[in-house]
């Protein structure tokens, strides 16, 4: 990668959407916030505010695949969310395999002594951070072109 990119990652869910920010200069990622959603539909003005504040070069959306790699109904909805992000805001959007990120985020929160009441202390932003970290790792493993 030649120039540093600013990224936002979304961990799409039907009730909550986790958001994390990152940048390629240091391959660092941080959890940002958890947005409420109604049946997978966010309050688009909150997403607009995040995009205005962070001005990402690229947006990543976690693709919740089944363990065998097949797509599910939630995969279809995550793709639709990604398409709407691109259509509404004109941002470059990339889907990222997010298998096990929510599971890993819960384990990490528990290991750090955090609450296991995920309704009060959601792990969605942490899962979004893991989606970003997975993307960084994939970029480092990709052959140079």
C-alpha positions in Angstrom: 0.0 0.0 0.0 1.4 3.3 -1.1 -0.5 5.8 1.0 -2.2 5.6 4.3 -5.9 4.9 4.3 -8.5 5.6 6.9 -11.1 2.9 7.3 -14.4 2.3 9.1 -15.6 -1.3 9.7 -19.1 -2.3 10.5 -20.2 -5.5 12.3 -23.7 -5.7 10.9 -26.5 -7.1 13.0 -30.3 -6.9 13.1 -30.4 -5.1 16.5 -27.0 -3.5 16.7 -24.2 -2.6 14.3 -20.7 -2.3 15.8 -18.3 0.3 14.3 -14.5 0.5 14.5 -12.0 2.8 12.9 -8.5 2.1 11.6 -5.8 3.3 9.4 -3.2 1.5 7.3 -0.2 3.6 8.3 0.1 1.6 11.5 -2.4 -1.2 10.8 -4.2 -0.1 14.0 -7.9 -0.4 14.8 -10.1 0.8 17.6 -13.6 0.1 18.6 -15.8 3.3 18.1 -19.4 2.8 18.9 -22.5 0.5 18.7 -25.4 1.8 16.6 -28.9 0.6 17.3 -30.8 -1.0 14.4 -34.4 -2.0 13.9 -34.6 -5.3 12.0 -31.2 -4.5 10.5 -32.0 -0.9 9.5 -29.8 1.7 11.1 -30.5 5.3 11.7 -28.8 6.5 8.6 -28.1 9.9 10.0 -25.8 8.3 12.6 -23.9 6.6 9.9 -23.7 9.9 7.9 -22.3 11.6 11.0 -19.6 8.9 11.4 -18.7 9.1 7.7 -18.5 12.9 7.9 -16.3 12.8 11.0 -13.9 10.1 9.9 -14.0 10.6 6.1 -12.9 7.0 5.4 -11.1 6.0 2.2 -12.8 2.6 2.4 -15.6 1.0 4.5 -15.5 -2.6 5.5 -18.6 -4.6 6.2 -18.4 -8.0 7.9 -19.8 -10.8 5.9 -21.4 -13.4 8.3 -20.8 -16.6 6.5 -21.7 -20.0 7.8 -18.8 -22.1 9.0 -18.7 -24.1 5.8 -18.3 -20.8 3.8 -21.9 -20.7 2.5 -24.1 -17.7 2.8 -27.0 -17.2 5.1 -30.0 -14.9 5.2 -27.8 -12.6 7.4 -25.1 -12.6 4.7 -27.7 -11.4 2.2 -28.8 -8.6 4.6 -25.2 -7.6 5.3 -24.5 -7.3 1.5 -27.7 -5.2 1.2 -26.5 -2.9 4.0 -23.1 -2.6 2.2 -24.8 -1.7 -1.0 -26.9 0.9 0.7 -23.8 2.4 2.3 -22.2 2.7 -1.1 -25.4 3.9 -2.8 -26.3 6.6 -0.2 -22.8 7.9 0.6 -20.7 7.0 -2.4 -18.0 5.3 -0.3 -15.9 2.4 -1.4 -17.2 -0.7 0.4 -15.5 -4.1 0.8 -17.0 -7.2 2.4 -14.8 -9.1 4.9 -15.3 -12.6 6.1 -16.3 -12.2 9.8 -16.7 -15.8 10.8 -16.2 -16.2 14.6 -15.5 -12.4 15.3 -18.5 -12.1 17.6 -17.5 -15.3 19.4 -13.8 -14.1 19.7 -15.0 -10.6 20.9 -17.0 -12.2 23.7 -14.1 -14.3 24.7 -11.8 -11.3 24.7 -14.2 -9.3 26.8 -14.6 -12.1 29.3 -10.8 -12.6 29.5 -10.4 -8.9 30.2 -12.8 -9.3 33.1 -15.6 -7.6 31.3 -19.3 -8.2 31.7 -21.0 -11.2 30.1 -24.2 -9.2 29.9 -23.9 -8.5 26.2 -27.2 -6.5 26.1 -25.7 -3.9 28.5 -22.1 -4.3 27.3 -22.3 -5.2 23.7 -19.2 -6.6 21.9 -20.2 -5.4 18.4 -17.7 -2.6 18.3 -15.0 -5.0 19.4 -16.1 -7.4 16.7 -15.9 -4.6 14.2 -12.3 -3.9 15.4 -11.5 -7.6 14.8 -13.0 -7.4 11.2 -10.5 -4.5 10.6 -7.6 -6.5 12.1 -8.5 -9.5 9.9 -8.5 -7.2 6.9 -5.1 -5.8 7.8 -3.7 -9.3 8.2 -5.0 -10.3 4.8 -3.4 -7.2 3.2 0.0 -8.2 4.8 -0.3 -11.7 3.5 -1.3 -10.8 0.0 1.4 -10.9 -2.6 2.7 -7.5 -3.8 1.3 -6.5 -7.2 
